[in-house]
Amino acid sequence: MILSYDQCIEKYDSDYQIKKQLSGGSLFKLIPGFYSDTKYVSELELITLRFPKAKFTMNSAFYYHSLTDVIPQKYYLATDKDAAKISAPQIVQVFVPEGIFKLGSQRINYEGTEINIYSKERMLIEAVRNKNKMPYDYYKEIIAHYRENIDELDIQTIQEYAEIFPRSRVITERLRSEVF
């Protein structure tokens, strides 16, 4: 179980007792301010703790939503355009304008970890927006999964999202010709 510093103080009564637990091997420091009673914690859980306001996007979100079987080599995190730069080699940071940063955000449980991620509807918009930046086969695999599961999507929400994003005509045309 992961505990914040405040939760540790509540459980162990003092900083001294926390240090005693750490040296005794019954508590492990994960990152500054977070501890665990198990030695190993998933990297996904650590990233979620370190960047609680960030949202998984692009390759990470496509994978976590089962739209592709390609395991991303890095974690793709969307942050507000004014957020500090993340300097972690395993993370690709995507700066998102304030007006669309929260659009389509949701929390899901992925393999026992609660993560902030963009919805499938939002990720469809991201896929067609970034079509030219993605490998062709990868893009086609994602779009094929969307076509197969079109009944599970909220079409009205997708259309509303398409109107909000820049280049909405291009997005709408790609959605019409490639997905619907």
C-alpha positions in Angstrom: 0.0 0.0 0.0 1.3 3.5 -0.9 1.2 6.1 1.8 1.9 9.8 1.7 4.1 11.4 4.3 1.1 12.7 6.2 -0.5 9.2 6.2 2.9 7.8 7.5 2.9 10.4 10.3 -0.6 9.4 11.2 0.2 5.8 11.2 3.7 5.9 12.9 3.3 9.1 15.0 6.6 10.8 14.2 9.3 11.3 11.7 11.6 9.3 13.9 9.3 6.3 13.7 9.1 6.6 9.9 12.9 6.6 9.7 13.0 3.6 12.1 10.5 1.7 9.8 12.6 2.6 6.8 15.8 1.3 8.3 14.0 -1.8 9.5 12.9 -2.7 6.0 9.1 -2.6 6.7 8.7 0.7 4.9 10.2 1.9 1.6 10.6 5.4 0.3 9.4 5.6 -3.3 9.8 9.2 -4.2 9.9 12.3 -2.0 6.8 12.4 0.1 5.6 8.9 -0.7 6.3 5.5 0.9 5.2 1.9 0.5 5.0 -1.2 2.6 6.2 -3.2 -0.4 9.6 -2.9 -1.9 8.5 -2.8 -5.6 5.7 -0.6 -7.0 4.7 -0.4 -10.6 6.3 2.5 -12.6 2.8 3.5 -13.7 1.8 4.0 -10.1 4.9 6.1 -9.4 4.3 8.3 -12.5 0.7 8.8 -11.4 1.9 9.9 -7.9 4.6 12.1 -9.2 2.4 13.9 -11.7 -1.1 13.9 -10.3 -2.5 16.6 -12.7 -1.1 15.0 -15.9 -3.2 12.9 -18.1 -2.1 9.9 -20.1 -2.4 10.6 -23.8 -1.3 9.4 -27.3 0.5 6.1 -27.4 0.0 5.4 -23.7 -3.8 6.1 -23.9 -4.2 4.1 -27.0 -2.6 1.2 -25.3 -4.4 1.5 -22.0 -7.7 1.7 -23.9 -6.9 -1.5 -25.8 -6.9 0.3 -29.2 -3.5 -1.1 -30.0 -1.3 -4.0 -28.9 1.9 -1.9 -29.4 3.4 -1.4 -25.9 4.7 2.2 -25.8 8.4 2.6 -25.1 7.7 5.8 -23.1 4.9 7.2 -21.1 3.0 10.0 -22.9 1.6 12.6 -20.5 -0.5 15.6 -21.3 0.1 18.7 -19.1 -1.3 22.2 -19.2 0.8 24.4 -21.5 2.0 26.4 -18.5 3.2 23.4 -16.6 6.8 22.9 -15.7 8.9 20.8 -18.0 9.1 17.1 -17.0 12.7 16.0 -17.1 12.3 12.3 -16.9 13.7 10.2 -19.8 10.9 7.7 -19.8 8.2 10.4 -20.3 7.1 12.3 -23.4 5.4 15.5 -22.3 2.6 16.9 -24.5 1.7 20.6 -23.6 -2.0 21.2 -24.1 -3.7 24.6 -24.3 -5.8 25.4 -21.2 -9.1 25.4 -23.0 -8.8 21.8 -24.1 -6.6 20.3 -21.4 -9.5 19.0 -19.2 -11.7 18.0 -22.2 -12.5 14.3 -22.1 -10.5 13.6 -18.9 -11.4 10.6 -16.9 -10.0 8.3 -14.3 -9.8 4.6 -15.0 -8.3 1.6 -13.2 -5.5 0.0 -15.2 -4.1 -3.1 -13.7 -4.9 -2.0 -10.2 -3.7 1.6 -10.6 -6.1 4.6 -10.8 -4.8 6.8 -13.6 -5.9 10.1 -15.3 -6.4 9.5 -18.9 -8.3 11.0 -21.9 -11.5 9.2 -22.9 -11.7 7.0 -26.0 -13.7 9.8 -27.7 -11.0 12.4 -27.0 -8.3 10.0 -28.1 -10.1 9.5 -31.5 -9.9 13.2 -32.0 -6.2 13.1 -31.0 -5.6 10.2 -33.5 -7.1 12.0 -36.5 -5.4 15.3 -35.4 -2.0 13.6 -35.3 -2.4 11.3 -38.3 0.6 12.7 -40.1 2.8 12.4 -37.1 2.1 8.7 -36.6 3.4 5.6 -38.5 0.8 4.7 -41.1 0.3 1.1 -39.9 -0.1 2.2 -36.3 -2.7 4.8 -37.2 -4.6 2.3 -39.3 -4.6 -0.3 -36.4 -6.1 2.4 -34.0 -8.7 3.5 -36.5 -9.7 -0.1 -37.3 -10.3 -0.7 -33.5 -12.5 2.4 -33.4 -14.5 1.2 -36.4 -15.0 -2.3 -34.8 -16.3 -0.7 -31.6 -18.1 2.3 -33.0 -21.3 1.3 -31.0 -19.5 1.8 -27.7 -18.6 5.5 -28.5 -20.6 8.6 -27.8 -20.8 10.1 -31.3 -22.3 13.3 -30.2 -19.4 13.9 -27.8 -16.9 13.2 -30.6 -18.7 15.7 -32.8 -18.7 18.3 -30.0 -15.0 17.8 -29.4 -14.2 18.1 -33.1 -15.8 21.5 -33.2 -13.7 22.8 -30.3 -10.2 21.8 -31.6 -8.3 23.9 -34.1 -8.7 22.8 -37.7 -12.1 21.4 -36.9 -13.1 21.0 -40.6 -10.1 18.8 -41.3 -10.9 16.7 -38.2 -14.5 16.4 -39.1 -13.7 15.3 -42.6 -11.2 12.7 -41.5 -13.7 11.3 -39.0 -16.4 11.1 -41.7 -14.2 9.5 -44.3 -12.1 7.2 -42.1 -14.2 6.2 -39.0 -18.0 6.7 -39.5 
